[in-house]
Amino acid sequence: MALMPKRVKYRKEFRRVRDRKATKGNYVAYGDYGLQALEGQWVPGRVLEAGRVAAQHFLKREGRLFIRVFPDKPISKKPLETRMGTGKADVDYWAARVKAGTMLYEIAGVPEATARRALVRAAMKMPVRCRFVGRRVSV
Amino acid sequence: MHEKSPLLTAEKRERIGTRYAKRDRAIGRLPAVVYGHGRDPLAITLDAKSTLTQIHKGEKVFRLDFPGHKEADEMQMVLLKEVQFDYLGTNIVHADFARVDLNERVRTHVHITFLGEAKGLKTAGNMLMHPVTELEIECRVVDLPDHVEVNIADLDLGDMISASQVKLPMPDMKLITDPNAVVAQVVLAGVSKAAEEETVAAEGATEPEVLTAKKPAEGEEAAKGAAPAAKGGAAPAKGAAPAAKGAAPAAGAKPAAGGDKKK
């Protein structure tokens, strides 16, 4: 079952600007390694779930996987062969707003090589270019 | 400490702002600022390559030299207070330095280095969690440690080391981080109970509750009860009528939306 919010204030929302750079949630905060998006995109909940399953299946109950984004944006879609107008369509799926730099997943408790291989599998499911990162230098 | 501290050659920035900082970066300079000791902050640039090399090495205390600038200080001891990253977190784009005296007590963060392999990690399925990777301490600049060592060899499943249990290298060092913060803990790998419950709750629901949704009036409810099939569009995803859903999920949505869609 794909992720979605339990309750929302409004059923539908505007599209808003997508192509921005992440100013928060763009560093490894919980785990030791992470998967960072290099492009902006709406990532559906089912895709995030597919990535999670791919990574966790590889980890085989080792380590801990964190999902850093949540699909809280309702995306509406008009049915096929429907004339334009008559108001906004029904919600089709829920998506996470992913900006360039957003951390998608994080892994803790496994060696770097294992984390890399697990996150590469998750990256294959993502609709954005991703890269494997570690914790950044802090002062 | 001060003799070992790396020397950075600084130039005063005449023009400040995003554009000029960007131009400085393009020619291999790193924009920075020096402040503290009750004097005005000074915008400077440093040689990016040498500065970043030192920062990545873990250096925190530097000597700043201002050649050719009489108004600026001759040589300053500075402490690296903060670095700013670009949006990908790859490149350092700016650094903050605070003027310090060698005997001054300062607050800074030091990395935690784990020694040994935890006893509990020898059992399959256990993992080491270390939510805190650095400690904030107060100490003299000359005593500033590169890292703090924590021995985790005796940690078994369920054991933890809190920040207050970490032995600081010098007796006059003061821990600023929350003493109850977990530095290292051996836990069972896998999904936590709370996360499991959340997943189960999410699986039960097909559509989120809308807080601002209009509640139907009594008359409408009666009408709805008379013809439940017609109102199936309110939950088109996995509704109660699979046949209607299979035929055209949008068809159910039409009356709900009150529209008159035409082909």
Interface residues (C-beta under 8 A of the other chain):
Chain A: M1 L3 M4 P5 K6 R7 V8 K9 Y10 R11 K21 A22 T23 N26 Y27 Y30 Q36 L38 R61 E62 G63 R64 K78 P79 E81 T82 R83 T86 G87 A89 D90 A100 G101 A108 G109 V110 V133 R135 R136 V137 S138 V139
Chain B: I55 H56 K60 L80 K81 E82 V83 F85 Y87 L88 G89 I92 T108 H109 H111 G125 M127 L128 M129 P131 T133 E134 A189 G190 T199 A201 A202 E203 A205 E207 P208 E209 V210 L211 T212 A213 G233 P236 A248 P249 A250 A253 A257 G259 D260 K261 K262 K263
